[in-house]
Amino acid sequence: MSARLNIATVDSAAYKAMMGLEGYLQTISLNHIQKELIKIRASQINKCAFCLDMHTKDAIKYGETPQRIFILDGWREAKDLFTEEEQVLLEMTEEITLISHAGLTEETFQKAKSIFDENQIAQIIIAIVTINAWNRIAVSTHLPIAK
């Protein structure tokens, strides 16, 4: 599959806006592993090979284990490998990524409120929304995986 277009060059203002979100995400309270788990899980759901390639490599760089990356799609059956915070992040990621199914459920939101404060919940939502936007850009433009 060949690349269709490069958003960064075709619409640099839009790309700059997306990079502004990325810059913001560097300042939030989530640690690198938590952010990468969100990015990987959303990218799995969205079938974004470019982002999966990038974020699995980044996760390993930050100290994530290959085992947890390999099992991430089945995290519910391997809950003992993930902290309570990570489980809530993954639930939120799935529900927000699959927004048309039921959205962020009240049950998951209440779990999040028991662990995170409102500001952190807002940050988590923005992190999930941002990776979903990147996934849609990469999949729509056939962004190639670095070899």
C-alpha positions as a printed NumPy array, in Angstrom:
array([[  0.   ,   0.   ,   0.   ],
       [  1.511,   3.328,  -1.007],
       [  1.135,   6.545,   0.946],
       [ -1.647,   8.805,  -0.286],
       [ -0.486,  12.157,   1.02 ],
       [  1.532,  13.709,   3.801],
       [ -0.68 ,  15.806,   6.093],
       [  2.407,  17.52 ,   7.555],
       [  3.251,  19.045,   4.187],
       [ -0.191,  19.324,   2.585],
       [ -1.837,  21.003,   5.598],
       [  0.941,  22.126,   7.893],
       [ -1.429,  24.183,  10.085],
       [ -3.5  ,  21.103,  10.927],
       [ -0.359,  19.088,  11.591],
       [  0.981,  21.854,  13.823],
       [ -2.279,  21.795,  15.802],
       [ -1.952,  18.039,  16.301],
       [  1.64 ,  18.497,  17.422],
       [  0.363,  21.061,  19.919],
       [ -1.739,  18.304,  21.49 ],
       [  1.329,  16.051,  21.564],
       [  3.286,  18.799,  23.303],
       [  0.523,  19.156,  25.876],
       [  0.509,  15.387,  26.493],
       [  4.186,  15.58 ,  27.447],
       [  3.141,  17.703,  30.452],
       [  0.346,  15.563,  31.897],
       [  0.515,  13.457,  35.04 ],
       [  0.391,  10.044,  33.328],
       [  3.732,   8.286,  33.124],
       [  5.287,   7.156,  29.833],
       [  4.115,   3.545,  30.202],
       [  0.515,   4.578,  30.912],
       [  0.496,   6.838,  27.844],
       [  1.987,   4.124,  25.647],
       [ -0.564,   1.548,  26.843],
       [ -3.329,   3.941,  25.801],
       [ -1.679,   4.512,  22.418],
       [ -1.075,   0.831,  21.745],
       [ -4.562,  -0.295,  22.784],
       [ -6.34 ,   2.361,  20.698],
       [ -4.071,   1.567,  17.753],
       [ -4.9  ,  -2.141,  18.07 ],
       [ -8.616,  -1.371,  17.966],
       [ -8.177,   1.002,  15.017],
       [ -5.822,  -1.402,  13.214],
       [ -3.2  ,   1.297,  12.75 ],
       [  0.035,  -0.487,  11.885],
       [  2.077,   2.72 ,  11.751],
       [  1.117,   3.723,  15.302],
       [  1.434,   0.162,  16.62 ],
       [  4.962,  -0.015,  15.263],
       [  5.911,   3.361,  16.746],
       [  4.301,   2.972,  20.162],
       [  5.352,  -0.599,  20.864],
       [  8.942,   0.485,  20.207],
       [  8.47 ,   3.545,  22.433],
       [  6.93 ,   1.441,  25.194],
       [  9.902,  -0.922,  25.203],
       [ 12.243,   2.074,  25.251],
       [ 10.409,   3.297,  28.398],
       [ 10.759,  -0.096,  30.087],
       [  7.541,  -1.882,  29.146],
       [  7.886,  -5.643,  28.871],
       [  7.282,  -7.488,  25.604],
       [  4.962,  -9.887,  27.471],
       [  2.555,  -7.095,  28.454],
       [  2.627,  -5.661,  24.939],
       [  1.951,  -9.086,  23.4  ],
       [ -0.984,  -9.737,  25.751],
       [ -2.462,  -6.219,  25.671],
       [ -5.295,  -7.136,  23.318],
       [ -6.351,  -9.763,  25.885],
       [ -5.648,  -7.702,  29.01 ],
       [ -9.005,  -8.586,  30.607],
       [ -7.955, -12.249,  30.742],
       [ -4.535, -11.289,  32.143],
       [ -5.552,  -8.668,  34.689],
       [ -2.866,  -9.761,  37.136],
       [ -0.285,  -8.318,  34.691],
       [ -1.831,  -4.832,  34.86 ],
       [ -2.323,  -2.48 ,  37.792],
       [ -5.773,  -1.262,  38.759],
       [ -4.918,   2.146,  37.278],
       [ -3.826,   0.564,  34.006],
       [ -6.998,  -1.529,  33.833],
       [ -9.125,   1.607,  34.161],
       [ -7.012,   3.385,  31.522],
       [ -7.503,   0.439,  29.175],
       [-11.261,   0.318,  29.827],
       [-11.505,   4.049,  29.145],
       [ -9.412,   3.671,  26.001],
       [-11.641,   0.929,  24.631],
       [-14.908,   2.685,  25.457],
       [-13.825,   6.069,  24.085],
       [-12.22 ,   4.548,  20.979],
       [-15.382,   2.535,  20.344],
       [-17.553,   5.565,  21.195],
       [-20.492,   4.442,  19.049],
       [-20.953,   1.25 ,  21.083],
       [-21.862,   2.821,  24.42 ],
       [-19.36 ,   5.587,  24.987],
       [-17.596,   6.028,  28.286],
       [-19.918,   4.123,  30.581],
       [-20.951,   5.402,  33.983],
       [-19.396,   2.322,  35.588],
       [-16.012,   2.981,  34.017],
       [-16.229,   6.71 ,  34.754],
       [-16.937,   5.974,  38.423],
       [-13.982,   3.576,  38.563],
       [-11.819,   6.322,  37.078],
       [-13.107,   8.826,  39.66 ],
       [-12.126,   6.428,  42.455],
       [ -8.511,   6.404,  41.22 ],
       [ -7.924,   9.681,  39.373],
       [ -8.921,  13.273,  40.069],
       [-10.999,  15.255,  37.566],
       [ -7.961,  16.9  ,  36.003],
       [ -6.315,  13.516,  35.456],
       [ -9.52 ,  12.131,  33.937],
       [ -9.61 ,  15.074,  31.538],
       [ -5.975,  14.403,  30.627],
       [ -6.697,  10.721,  30.026],
       [ -9.622,  11.58 ,  27.745],
       [ -7.453,  14.014,  25.754],
       [ -4.712,  11.364,  25.457],
       [ -7.238,   8.846,  24.11 ],
       [ -8.805,  11.345,  21.709],
       [ -5.378,  12.375,  20.414],
       [ -4.168,   8.859,  19.574],
       [ -7.498,   8.161,  17.892],
       [ -6.972,  11.238,  15.708],
       [ -3.425,  10.124,  14.841],
       [ -4.735,   6.627,  14.028],
       [ -7.301,   8.046,  11.668],
       [ -4.716,  10.228,   9.94 ],
       [ -2.25 ,   7.355,   9.553],
       [ -4.825,   4.838,   8.324],
       [ -6.53 ,   7.303,   5.965],
       [ -3.266,   8.427,   4.374],
       [ -1.624,   4.972,   4.335],
       [  1.289,   6.244,   6.397],
       [  4.09 ,   3.721,   5.786],
       [  5.845,   1.835,   8.563],
       [  9.546,   2.598,   8.881],
       [ 11.554,  -0.429,   7.781]])
